[in-house]
C-alpha cells in the first residue's frame, strides 16, 4: 500500500525560512480575557467598534477572546469579510495593461465595518424536511454507463515511473543536471501556438444530451458534472466537518506552525444554474462574478498539458497551428456516469494505468507555482521563478504541496470519487517550464484532509446524499422551472438562495427563496462533533434539517448580495497588470481571517490536541 509523502526536514543551516517579521505568534495567556458574563463585554454579534483601525487584529479584541470556542472563528471571519466586501466599493481591475485608472490607498474611515444583520435565528422559518440518515443508508455510487476503457488515454514519455514511486520526480535532477525524462518534456508549448479547435471541447451538463437521456433511464431527477458539483459538495463538507483542520504533521519543520485551515478560496460561495429539461435538472457552473476566463492562462494551459502528457510527440505536433494538414488525430473524451439515489454525476476520465489498484484511472492536474496563482494576470513576470529545492518554505515542491492540501485536495478528492479514480497525477510548472511530477493517491489525500486513510468514501457519500436532499427542496421552490442557486456555508448552516431564470414580473426584481441546511452528527446514539466523526471509523449517522426563511425579500436579497460580494473578494485581492496590490482591500481582510482562524485560544487540532500558531503568508 502506498503511504503518504513524508518530507525530510532540512538541516538548520540550509532552511529557507520566512522573515521573522512576518511570522506571527500568539500567547493565549498574555492577556486575561474577561469572563463571558462580564457586563462590560458586548454580545457575540456586537463585533468591534466602528472606529476600527485598518490594521485591526481580531484575536487581540477582548470581546472576541471572551466568546465560546466554536462560533468565534466564524464570527471573526464574518467581521473581516464584511470589511472587505461591504465597506469597500469594488475596485477597478486592470488586465494586461488595459486599465489606466490608478488605485487609491485606503484609510481608516473606509475600512470601518457597517452593521450587518446576518442572524441565523429565524423563529418564523418554515421547516421543509427533517430526517436522520443512518450509517447503513450510504451506499457506493453505481455505474450507469462506465466509460470505454480502451478509449481512456495512457501516459507517454516514460512517465509511468511516477506512478510506481511516491514523492516528487524531478524532470531534471538539480544535483547532476541529468534528465529523468525526455528533455522534450521540460519546455511547455506556447498556448498561442496550440489549435484548441481541433479538440472535442467541454460540453456543459445542460448541453449533454447523453447525460439527460441516461438520467431519465436511471430515474434520476438531478444531474451534473464534476466541475459544477464539487464546489457545492465542498460547502456541505465544511458544515459537516465544522471546517476540520487538515493534517500536515509529516511535512518538514518549516511547516510545523503553518496554518491548517482551508484557504478563503476554498470557502468562497458557489453559484450554479439548474436547467430544467423534461423532468431532469442539469447543473451548470455560473461564472458571472468570476474574472474573465479569456485572460487566465492556467485554463487553456491545463488542457494543453493533458494532451502533451498523453499523446506521442508526433501526434501532439499535429495539434500545433503550424501543422496545416487535416490528418490530425480525432480525439474523443471518455466519461463515467454514476448515480447515487436520484442524482446522476458525470466525470471525464483523463488517464489510466493497469498497475494502479481498482479501476486504474487517475486525473491529470497541472499546478502553477504559488507566485503565479496569486498574480495570474502577470504570469509573464515570473517565468524566471523556479522550484529549487524539495523542502522549505520558499521555492520548493513542499510549499506547493502544502498549498494544494489547503486549497485543492478537497475538490480533487471529490472529483476522483465521482470518476471512480485512484488519485491525481500532478505536474508543477511556471507556464513555461515543468519542474517535477508527482502522483497523489486518494488514500494520501484522505490522510491529509480527514486524518485517516480511507476515510474519504464515507465523507463523500454523506455530502452527496445531503446535496440531493437540498436539490429536492430547491426544485420545489419554483416547480419545473430553471433556477439560479448560490450556496454558502455560513456559521452553522449552508444557505441556498434560489431565484427563477425567467422573471415572472419584469417590472420587479425576481423573487428569491432562501433555504437553510443544518446538520448534526450522531455516533453511539449521541450527538457528536463533526470534526471527530470525519476522522472516526465508528458508525456515523447524520441528522439534517432544511428550512425556508420567512424573512422579507429585502433582507433575503441583502444576504444573497453579501454572498456575491464574497465571491468577488478574492479576485479583488489580486494585483493588477502593473503589479500593484489593491491597498487595504481583501489583502488585510484575508490576513485577519487567517489570524482569527488559527488562534490557539480559539481552536486546537482535533486529533493531536495541540494548538496551531499562525505564520503570516500574505493573501490567498
C-alpha positions as CSV (number, residue, x, y, z in Angstrom):
1,X,0.0,0.0,0.0
2,X,1.3,3.4,-0.9
3,X,2.0,5.6,2.1
4,X,1.6,9.3,2.3
5,X,4.5,11.5,1.3
6,X,7.0,12.3,4.1
7,X,9.1,15.3,3.7
8,X,12.6,15.2,5.3
9,X,13.5,18.3,7.3
10,X,16.3,20.5,6.1
11,X,19.4,20.8,8.2
12,X,19.3,24.1,10.2
13,X,22.0,25.7,8.0
14,X,20.0,25.2,4.8
15,X,16.5,26.0,5.9
16,X,14.5,28.5,3.9
17,X,12.6,30.5,6.4
18,X,10.2,33.4,6.1
19,X,11.5,36.7,7.5
20,X,11.0,36.8,11.3
21,X,8.9,40.0,11.0
22,X,6.2,38.1,9.0
23,X,5.9,35.2,11.5
24,X,3.1,36.0,13.9
25,X,2.9,34.1,17.2
26,X,0.3,34.5,19.9
27,X,0.4,33.6,23.6
28,X,-3.1,32.9,24.8
29,X,-2.1,33.7,28.3
30,X,-0.6,37.1,27.5
31,X,-3.7,39.0,28.5
32,X,-6.5,37.9,30.8
33,X,-9.8,37.6,28.9
34,X,-13.0,38.8,30.7
35,X,-15.5,36.2,31.8
36,X,-18.4,35.5,29.4
37,X,-20.8,37.2,31.8
38,X,-18.8,40.4,32.1
39,X,-21.3,43.2,31.5
40,X,-18.5,45.4,30.0
41,X,-18.2,43.0,27.1
42,X,-20.6,43.2,24.2
43,X,-22.5,40.2,23.0
44,X,-21.3,37.9,20.2
45,X,-22.9,39.8,17.4
46,X,-21.8,43.2,18.6
47,X,-18.4,43.0,16.9
48,X,-15.7,45.6,17.4
49,X,-16.1,49.3,17.5
50,X,-17.0,51.1,14.3
51,X,-13.8,53.1,14.7
52,X,-11.8,50.0,13.6
53,X,-8.2,50.6,12.6
54,X,-7.2,49.3,9.1
55,X,-4.7,47.0,10.9
56,X,-7.2,45.8,13.4
57,X,-6.3,42.4,14.9
58,X,-9.4,40.3,15.6
59,X,-7.7,37.9,18.1
60,X,-6.5,40.8,20.2
61,X,-10.0,42.1,20.9
62,X,-11.1,41.1,24.4
63,X,-14.7,40.7,23.2
64,X,-13.6,38.0,20.8
65,X,-11.4,36.3,23.4
66,X,-14.4,36.0,25.8
67,X,-16.6,34.1,23.3
68,X,-17.1,30.3,23.4
69,X,-14.8,28.4,21.1
70,X,-16.9,27.3,18.2
71,X,-18.6,30.5,16.9
72,X,-15.6,32.7,17.4
73,X,-13.8,31.6,14.3
74,X,-16.8,32.2,12.1
75,X,-17.8,35.4,13.8
76,X,-14.3,36.7,13.2
77,X,-14.5,35.6,9.5
78,X,-17.8,37.4,9.2
79,X,-16.3,40.5,10.6
80,X,-13.3,40.8,8.3
81,X,-15.1,39.6,5.2
82,X,-17.7,42.3,5.8
83,X,-14.9,44.8,5.9
84,X,-13.5,43.6,2.6
85,X,-16.7,43.2,0.7
86,X,-19.2,45.6,2.0
87,X,-17.5,48.7,3.4
88,X,-15.1,48.8,0.4
89,X,-16.6,49.6,-3.0
90,X,-15.5,47.4,-5.9
91,X,-12.1,48.4,-7.1
92,X,-11.1,48.7,-10.8
93,X,-9.2,45.8,-12.1
94,X,-6.6,46.2,-14.8
95,X,-5.7,43.3,-17.0
96,X,-2.7,43.2,-19.3
97,X,-2.1,46.9,-19.1
98,X,-5.6,47.9,-20.5
99,X,-6.7,49.7,-17.4
100,X,-5.2,53.1,-16.7
101,X,-7.0,54.2,-13.5
102,X,-4.7,54.4,-10.6
103,X,-5.6,52.7,-7.3
104,X,-6.3,54.9,-4.3
105,X,-4.9,54.0,-1.0
106,X,-7.4,53.0,1.8
107,X,-7.8,55.0,5.0
108,X,-9.2,54.1,8.4
109,X,-12.6,55.6,7.6
110,X,-13.2,53.4,4.5
111,X,-12.2,50.3,6.5
112,X,-14.9,50.8,9.1
113,X,-17.4,47.9,9.2
114,X,-21.1,48.5,8.7
115,X,-23.6,47.0,11.0
116,X,-24.7,43.7,9.4
117,X,-27.8,41.8,10.4
118,X,-26.8,38.2,9.4
119,X,-28.5,36.4,12.2
120,X,-29.3,32.7,11.8
121,X,-32.2,33.0,14.2
122,X,-35.5,33.0,12.3
123,X,-38.3,31.9,14.6
124,X,-40.8,32.0,11.8
125,X,-38.7,29.8,9.4
126,X,-40.7,27.1,7.7
127,X,-39.4,23.6,8.3
128,X,-39.4,21.8,4.9
129,X,-37.8,18.4,5.7
130,X,-36.1,16.8,8.7
131,X,-34.7,13.3,9.0
132,X,-31.9,11.1,10.2
133,X,-29.8,9.2,7.7
134,X,-28.3,6.2,9.5
135,X,-24.9,4.7,8.8
136,X,-26.2,1.9,6.6
137,X,-28.1,4.3,4.3
138,X,-25.0,5.5,2.5
139,X,-24.1,3.1,-0.4
140,X,-21.4,3.4,-3.0
141,X,-22.0,5.0,-6.4
142,X,-23.5,2.8,-9.1
143,X,-22.2,2.9,-12.6
144,X,-25.0,3.8,-15.1
145,X,-22.6,3.8,-18.1
146,X,-18.9,3.3,-17.4
147,X,-16.5,4.8,-20.0
148,X,-14.9,2.6,-22.6
149,X,-11.6,1.6,-21.1
150,X,-9.7,1.4,-24.3
151,X,-10.5,5.0,-25.1
152,X,-9.0,6.3,-21.9
153,X,-5.5,7.7,-22.7
154,X,-2.2,6.4,-21.4
155,X,0.8,8.3,-20.1
156,X,3.5,8.8,-22.6
157,X,7.2,9.8,-22.5
158,X,8.3,7.1,-19.9
159,X,6.3,8.9,-17.1
160,X,4.9,5.6,-15.7
161,X,7.7,5.6,-13.2
162,X,5.9,8.5,-11.4
163,X,3.0,6.1,-10.6
164,X,5.3,3.5,-9.1
165,X,7.2,5.5,-6.5
166,X,5.8,8.1,-4.0
167,X,7.1,11.6,-3.8
168,X,8.2,14.2,-6.4
169,X,10.1,13.2,-9.6
170,X,12.4,16.0,-10.9
171,X,12.3,16.5,-14.7
172,X,15.9,17.4,-14.4
173,X,18.0,16.4,-11.4
174,X,19.2,19.6,-9.7
175,X,22.4,18.0,-8.5
176,X,23.6,16.1,-11.6
177,X,21.8,18.1,-14.2
178,X,20.7,14.9,-15.9
179,X,17.1,14.5,-17.2
180,X,14.9,11.8,-15.6
181,X,12.5,12.1,-18.5
182,X,12.9,13.2,-22.2
183,X,14.2,16.7,-22.3
184,X,11.3,17.5,-24.6
185,X,9.0,17.5,-21.6
186,X,10.7,20.3,-19.7
187,X,9.6,23.1,-22.1
188,X,5.9,23.8,-22.3
189,X,4.5,24.6,-25.7
190,X,3.0,28.0,-26.1
191,X,-0.7,28.3,-25.7
192,X,-0.9,30.7,-28.6
193,X,0.6,28.1,-30.9
194,X,-1.9,25.3,-30.0
195,X,-5.1,24.6,-32.1
196,X,-7.7,24.1,-29.4
197,X,-10.4,24.0,-32.0
198,X,-9.2,20.5,-33.1
199,X,-10.1,19.1,-29.6
200,X,-13.6,17.9,-28.7
201,X,-14.3,20.8,-26.3
202,X,-16.1,20.9,-22.9
203,X,-19.8,20.1,-23.0
204,X,-21.8,21.7,-20.1
205,X,-24.3,19.4,-18.4
206,X,-27.3,21.2,-19.8
207,X,-26.0,20.6,-23.4
208,X,-25.0,16.9,-22.8
209,X,-27.9,15.0,-24.4
210,X,-26.4,11.7,-23.3
211,X,-26.4,12.8,-19.6
212,X,-30.1,13.8,-19.8
213,X,-31.0,10.6,-21.6
214,X,-29.2,8.4,-19.0
215,X,-30.7,10.4,-16.1
216,X,-34.2,9.6,-17.4
217,X,-33.4,5.9,-17.9
218,X,-31.9,5.7,-14.4
219,X,-34.9,7.6,-12.8
220,X,-32.6,10.4,-11.7
221,X,-34.2,13.9,-11.3
222,X,-30.8,15.7,-10.9
223,X,-27.6,15.6,-12.9
224,X,-24.3,17.4,-13.1
225,X,-20.6,17.2,-14.0
226,X,-17.6,17.3,-11.5
227,X,-16.9,20.9,-12.5
228,X,-20.4,22.1,-11.4
229,X,-20.9,19.9,-8.3
230,X,-17.6,19.8,-6.4
231,X,-18.0,23.4,-5.2
232,X,-21.4,22.6,-3.7
233,X,-20.0,19.4,-2.1
234,X,-17.2,21.5,-0.6
235,X,-19.7,23.9,1.1
236,X,-21.6,20.9,2.6
237,X,-18.3,19.3,3.8
238,X,-17.2,22.5,5.6
239,X,-20.5,22.4,7.5
240,X,-20.4,18.6,8.1
241,X,-16.8,18.7,9.4
242,X,-17.0,22.0,11.2
243,X,-14.1,23.1,9.0
244,X,-11.9,20.5,10.4
245,X,-8.1,21.3,10.1
246,X,-6.0,19.5,7.5
247,X,-3.2,17.2,8.5
248,X,0.4,18.4,7.8
249,X,2.2,16.6,10.5
250,X,4.5,14.7,8.1
251,X,5.8,17.9,6.5
252,X,9.2,19.3,7.4
253,X,9.9,21.6,10.4
254,X,9.4,24.6,8.2
255,X,5.6,23.9,8.3
256,X,5.1,22.9,11.9
257,X,3.5,26.2,12.8
258,X,1.8,26.8,9.4
259,X,-1.9,27.4,9.1
260,X,-4.0,24.2,8.8
261,X,-7.4,25.6,7.9
262,X,-8.8,25.8,4.3
263,X,-7.9,28.9,2.3
264,X,-10.5,31.6,1.7
265,X,-10.7,30.5,-2.0
266,X,-11.8,27.0,-0.8
267,X,-14.6,28.5,1.3
268,X,-15.9,31.0,-1.2
269,X,-19.7,30.8,-2.1
270,X,-20.5,28.9,-5.4
271,X,-23.3,29.7,-7.9
272,X,-24.9,27.3,-10.4
273,X,-27.7,27.1,-12.9
274,X,-30.3,24.3,-12.5
275,X,-31.7,23.9,-16.0
276,X,-35.0,22.0,-16.2
277,X,-35.3,19.6,-19.1
278,X,-38.2,17.2,-19.3
279,X,-38.1,16.1,-15.6
280,X,-34.3,16.5,-15.1
281,X,-32.5,19.4,-13.5
282,X,-29.0,19.6,-15.0
283,X,-26.3,21.7,-13.2
284,X,-24.1,24.3,-14.9
285,X,-21.5,26.3,-13.2
286,X,-22.2,30.1,-13.0
287,X,-19.1,32.1,-13.5
288,X,-20.9,35.5,-13.8
289,X,-18.8,37.0,-11.0
290,X,-15.5,35.3,-12.0
291,X,-12.8,37.2,-13.6
292,X,-12.6,37.0,-17.4
293,X,-11.6,33.4,-18.3
294,X,-10.1,34.6,-21.6
295,X,-7.3,36.3,-19.7
296,X,-6.4,33.4,-17.4
297,X,-3.6,31.4,-18.9
298,X,-3.9,28.5,-16.5
299,X,-7.2,27.3,-18.0
300,X,-6.0,26.5,-21.6
301,X,-2.6,25.6,-20.2
302,X,-4.2,22.7,-18.3
303,X,-6.0,21.4,-21.4
304,X,-2.8,21.7,-23.4
305,X,-0.7,19.8,-20.9
306,X,-3.3,16.9,-20.7
307,X,-2.6,16.3,-24.4
308,X,1.1,16.9,-24.0
309,X,1.3,14.1,-21.5
310,X,-1.0,11.5,-23.2
311,X,0.0,11.9,-26.9
312,X,3.2,10.8,-28.6
313,X,5.3,13.7,-29.8
314,X,4.5,13.2,-33.4
315,X,0.7,13.2,-32.7
316,X,0.9,16.2,-30.4
317,X,2.7,18.2,-33.0
318,X,-0.3,17.8,-35.3
319,X,-2.3,20.0,-32.9
320,X,0.1,22.9,-33.4
321,X,-1.2,25.7,-35.6
322,X,1.8,25.4,-37.8
323,X,0.5,22.0,-38.9
324,X,-2.0,22.7,-41.6
325,X,-2.8,19.2,-42.9
326,X,-6.2,17.6,-42.0
327,X,-4.9,14.3,-40.7
328,X,-4.6,15.3,-37.0
329,X,-6.0,12.7,-34.6
330,X,-9.7,12.7,-33.9
331,X,-9.8,12.6,-30.1
332,X,-12.9,11.6,-28.1
333,X,-13.4,12.3,-24.4
334,X,-14.4,9.4,-22.2
335,X,-16.8,9.8,-19.2
336,X,-18.1,7.8,-16.3
337,X,-21.7,8.2,-15.4
338,X,-22.5,7.1,-11.9
339,X,-25.6,7.6,-9.7
340,X,-26.3,8.0,-6.0
341,X,-30.0,7.6,-5.2
342,X,-31.7,10.0,-7.7
343,X,-28.6,12.0,-8.6
344,X,-26.5,11.3,-11.8
345,X,-22.9,12.5,-11.9
346,X,-20.6,12.7,-14.9
347,X,-16.8,12.7,-14.7
348,X,-14.2,12.9,-17.5
349,X,-11.6,10.1,-17.4
350,X,-8.2,11.6,-18.1
351,X,-5.8,8.7,-18.0
352,X,-5.3,5.1,-16.9
353,X,-2.6,2.6,-16.0
354,X,-3.2,-1.1,-15.2
355,X,-0.6,-1.1,-12.5
356,X,-2.8,1.1,-10.2
357,X,-5.4,-0.5,-7.9
358,X,-9.1,-0.5,-8.6
359,X,-10.1,1.0,-11.9
360,X,-6.5,2.2,-12.6
361,X,-7.9,5.5,-13.8
362,X,-6.5,8.8,-12.5
363,X,-6.9,12.5,-13.0
364,X,-4.3,14.9,-14.6
365,X,-3.7,18.1,-12.7
366,X,-1.3,20.9,-13.7
367,X,-0.2,23.1,-10.8
368,X,1.3,26.5,-11.4
369,X,3.7,27.8,-8.7
370,X,2.2,29.9,-6.0
371,X,3.6,33.3,-7.1
372,X,1.7,32.8,-10.4
373,X,-1.5,31.6,-8.9
374,X,-1.6,34.7,-6.7
375,X,-0.9,37.0,-9.6
376,X,-2.1,35.1,-12.6
377,X,-2.6,38.2,-14.8
378,X,1.1,39.0,-14.6
379,X,2.3,35.4,-15.0
380,X,5.0,36.5,-17.5
381,X,6.7,38.4,-14.7
382,X,7.5,35.1,-13.0
383,X,8.9,32.9,-15.8
384,X,12.3,33.1,-14.1
385,X,10.8,31.8,-10.8
386,X,11.8,28.2,-10.4
387,X,11.3,25.4,-7.9
388,X,14.8,24.9,-6.5
389,X,14.5,22.5,-3.5
390,X,12.5,19.6,-2.3
391,X,11.5,21.1,1.0
392,X,11.3,24.5,2.6
393,X,9.0,27.5,2.9
394,X,10.0,29.1,-0.4
395,X,10.6,27.8,-4.0
396,X,10.1,24.2,-3.0
397,X,7.9,21.3,-4.0
398,X,6.9,21.0,-0.4
399,X,5.4,24.5,-0.4
400,X,3.3,23.8,-3.5
401,X,2.2,20.5,-2.0
402,X,1.2,22.3,1.3
403,X,-0.8,24.9,-0.7
404,X,-2.6,22.1,-2.5
405,X,-3.6,20.4,0.7
406,X,-5.4,23.6,1.9
407,X,-6.8,24.9,-1.5
408,X,-7.2,21.9,-3.8
409,X,-7.2,18.5,-2.2
410,X,-10.9,18.6,-1.1
411,X,-12.2,19.2,-4.6
412,X,-9.6,16.8,-6.1
413,X,-10.8,14.0,-3.8
414,X,-14.5,14.7,-4.7
415,X,-13.7,14.7,-8.4
416,X,-11.7,11.5,-8.2
417,X,-14.5,9.7,-6.3
418,X,-17.2,10.8,-8.8
419,X,-15.0,9.3,-11.5
420,X,-14.1,6.1,-9.6
421,X,-10.4,7.1,-9.8
422,X,-7.4,6.1,-7.7
423,X,-5.8,9.5,-7.5
424,X,-4.3,12.5,-9.3
425,X,-1.1,13.0,-11.4
426,X,0.3,16.5,-10.7
427,X,2.7,18.5,-12.9
428,X,4.4,21.5,-11.2
429,X,5.2,24.3,-13.6
430,X,5.6,28.1,-14.2
431,X,3.7,28.2,-17.5
432,X,7.0,27.9,-19.4
433,X,8.8,25.1,-17.7
434,X,7.8,21.9,-15.9
435,X,9.8,21.2,-12.8
436,X,8.6,17.9,-11.5
437,X,5.8,15.3,-11.4
438,X,4.0,13.6,-8.5
439,X,1.3,11.0,-8.2
440,X,-1.0,11.5,-5.2
441,X,-3.4,8.7,-4.3
442,X,-6.8,9.1,-2.8
443,X,-5.5,7.4,0.3
444,X,-2.9,10.1,0.7
445,X,-5.4,12.9,0.2
446,X,-7.7,11.2,2.7
447,X,-5.0,11.2,5.3
448,X,-4.3,14.9,4.7
449,X,-7.9,16.0,4.7
450,X,-9.5,13.8,7.2
451,X,-6.6,12.5,9.3
452,X,-7.0,8.8,8.3
453,X,-6.6,6.8,5.1
454,X,-9.8,5.5,3.5
455,X,-11.9,8.0,5.5
456,X,-13.0,9.9,2.4
457,X,-15.6,7.5,1.0
458,X,-17.9,7.9,3.9
459,X,-17.4,11.6,3.9
460,X,-18.1,11.9,0.2
461,X,-21.3,9.8,0.3
462,X,-22.8,11.9,3.1
463,X,-22.1,15.1,1.3
464,X,-23.7,13.7,-1.9
465,X,-26.8,12.5,0.0
466,X,-27.2,15.9,1.7
467,X,-26.8,17.7,-1.7
468,X,-29.5,15.5,-3.2
469,X,-31.9,16.4,-0.4
470,X,-31.1,20.1,-0.7
471,X,-31.7,19.8,-4.5
472,X,-35.1,18.3,-3.9
473,X,-36.2,21.3,-1.9
474,X,-34.7,23.7,-4.4
475,X,-36.7,22.1,-7.2
476,X,-39.9,22.7,-5.1
477,X,-39.3,26.5,-4.8
478,X,-40.2,27.1,-8.5
479,X,-41.5,23.7,-9.8
480,X,-40.4,22.7,-13.3
481,X,-38.6,26.0,-13.9
482,X,-34.9,26.6,-14.4
483,X,-33.3,28.4,-11.5
484,X,-30.1,30.0,-10.4
485,X,-28.8,29.0,-7.0
486,X,-26.0,30.3,-4.8
487,X,-24.6,28.1,-2.0
488,X,-22.6,29.3,1.0
489,X,-21.6,27.7,4.3
490,X,-22.2,30.3,6.9
491,X,-21.7,29.8,10.6
492,X,-23.8,26.7,11.4
493,X,-25.8,26.3,8.1
494,X,-25.4,26.1,4.4
495,X,-27.6,28.7,2.8
496,X,-29.0,28.4,-0.7
497,X,-30.5,31.4,-2.5
498,X,-32.9,30.3,-5.3
499,X,-34.3,32.5,-8.0
500,X,-36.0,31.8,-11.3
501,X,-34.0,32.4,-14.5
502,X,-37.2,33.8,-16.1
503,X,-38.6,36.7,-14.1
504,X,-42.4,36.3,-13.8
505,X,-42.7,40.0,-13.3
506,X,-40.1,42.0,-15.3
507,X,-41.2,45.2,-13.6
508,X,-39.9,43.9,-10.3
509,X,-36.7,42.1,-9.2
510,X,-37.0,38.3,-9.5
511,X,-38.2,36.6,-6.3
512,X,-35.6,35.0,-4.1
513,X,-36.1,32.0,-1.8
514,X,-33.6,31.4,0.9
515,X,-33.1,27.8,2.2
516,X,-31.0,26.8,5.2
517,X,-29.5,23.3,5.7
518,X,-28.3,22.4,9.2
519,X,-26.6,19.2,10.1
520,X,-25.7,17.3,13.3
521,X,-23.6,14.1,13.5
522,X,-24.7,11.1,15.6
523,X,-22.4,8.4,16.9
524,X,-23.2,5.8,19.5
525,X,-26.7,7.2,19.7
526,X,-25.5,10.6,20.8
527,X,-24.7,13.9,19.2
528,X,-21.0,14.1,18.1
529,X,-18.7,16.8,16.8
530,X,-18.4,16.7,13.1
531,X,-14.7,17.1,13.1
532,X,-14.3,13.9,15.1
533,X,-16.9,12.0,13.1
534,X,-15.0,12.7,9.9
535,X,-11.9,11.1,11.4
536,X,-13.5,8.2,13.2
537,X,-14.3,4.8,11.7
538,X,-17.3,4.2,14.0
539,X,-20.9,4.1,12.6
540,X,-21.9,7.6,11.7
541,X,-25.5,8.8,11.2
542,X,-26.4,12.3,10.1
543,X,-29.4,14.3,11.1
544,X,-30.4,17.1,8.8
545,X,-33.0,19.9,8.7
546,X,-33.9,22.1,5.7
547,X,-35.8,25.3,6.4
548,X,-37.2,28.1,4.3
549,X,-36.7,31.6,5.6
550,X,-39.8,33.7,6.1
551,X,-37.9,37.0,6.2
552,X,-38.8,39.9,4.0
553,X,-37.4,39.9,0.4
554,X,-35.2,42.9,1.1
555,X,-33.4,41.1,3.9
556,X,-33.0,37.9,1.9
557,X,-31.6,39.8,-1.1
558,X,-29.1,41.6,1.1
559,X,-27.8,38.4,2.5
560,X,-27.5,37.0,-1.1
561,X,-25.8,40.1,-2.3
562,X,-23.3,39.8,0.5
563,X,-22.5,36.3,-0.7
564,X,-22.0,37.7,-4.2
565,X,-19.6,40.2,-2.7
566,X,-17.6,37.4,-1.0
567,X,-17.4,35.6,-4.4
568,X,-15.7,38.7,-5.8
569,X,-13.4,39.4,-2.8
570,X,-10.6,37.1,-3.8
571,X,-10.5,38.4,-7.4
572,X,-10.2,42.0,-6.0
573,X,-7.2,40.9,-3.8
574,X,-5.1,40.1,-6.8
575,X,-2.5,42.6,-8.1
576,X,-3.3,44.3,-11.3
577,X,-1.3,44.0,-14.5
578,X,1.2,46.6,-13.3
579,X,1.9,44.5,-10.2
580,X,0.3,47.0,-7.8
581,X,-1.6,45.3,-5.0
582,X,-5.0,46.6,-4.1
583,X,-4.2,48.6,-1.0
584,X,-6.3,47.7,2.0
585,X,-8.9,45.7,0.2
586,X,-9.1,41.9,0.6
587,X,-5.4,41.6,1.4
588,X,-5.6,42.6,5.1
589,X,-9.1,41.0,5.4
590,X,-7.8,37.6,4.3
591,X,-4.9,38.0,6.7
592,X,-7.2,38.8,9.5
593,X,-9.4,35.8,8.7
594,X,-6.3,33.6,9.0
595,X,-5.3,35.4,12.2
596,X,-8.6,34.5,13.8
597,X,-8.9,31.0,12.4
598,X,-5.6,29.7,13.7
599,X,-5.6,31.5,17.1
600,X,-4.7,28.7,19.7
601,X,-7.2,30.3,22.0
602,X,-9.9,29.5,19.5
603,X,-9.2,26.0,18.2
604,X,-7.0,23.1,18.9
605,X,-6.2,20.3,16.5
606,X,-9.0,17.7,16.8
607,X,-6.6,14.8,16.6
608,X,-3.4,15.9,18.2
609,X,-4.9,18.4,20.6
610,X,-2.0,20.8,20.0
611,X,-2.6,24.5,19.2
612,X,-1.9,26.0,15.9
613,X,0.1,29.2,15.5
614,X,-0.1,31.5,12.5
615,X,2.6,32.1,10.1
616,X,1.6,35.1,8.1
617,X,1.8,34.1,4.4
618,X,0.0,37.1,2.8
619,X,-3.0,36.9,0.6
620,X,-4.9,33.9,-0.6
